[in-house]
Amino acid sequence: MKIVILDGATLPVPLPALRGCTDWQVREHTAENAIVGALKDASVAITN
């Protein structure tokens, strides 16, 4: 399962990777025009 955190730098504390997750990505900053590409093949998107 692929999980992507968009704009992870805005979170007050880092989130630990979940067990069973095969692809955990934390993007510090995501430009508006890069969102679709960042979420390609993602099962879960976390936004703040």
C-alpha positions in Angstrom: 0.0 0.0 0.0 1.3 3.4 -0.9 0.6 6.3 1.5 1.6 9.9 0.7 1.7 12.8 3.1 1.4 16.1 1.3 3.0 19.1 2.9 4.5 17.1 5.8 6.5 20.2 7.0 3.2 21.7 8.2 2.6 18.9 10.7 3.6 19.6 14.3 5.3 16.3 14.7 6.4 13.7 12.1 4.1 10.8 11.6 5.7 7.3 11.9 5.3 4.9 9.0 2.4 2.5 9.5 3.1 -1.2 9.8 2.2 -3.1 6.6 2.8 0.0 4.4 5.1 -0.9 1.6 5.6 2.7 0.3 5.5 5.6 2.8 6.3 9.0 1.3 6.4 12.3 3.2 6.6 15.3 0.9 7.8 18.4 2.8 6.0 20.8 0.4 3.9 20.0 -2.7 3.1 22.6 -5.3 -0.5 22.7 -6.5 0.6 21.6 -10.0 2.4 18.6 -8.6 -0.4 17.1 -6.5 -1.8 14.7 -9.1 1.7 13.3 -9.9 2.6 13.0 -6.2 -0.6 10.9 -5.6 -0.1 8.6 -8.6 -0.8 5.0 -7.5 -1.4 6.1 -3.9 -3.9 4.2 -1.8 -4.1 6.9 0.9 -3.4 10.6 0.9 -2.8 12.5 4.1 -3.2 16.3 3.9 -3.0 19.1 6.4 
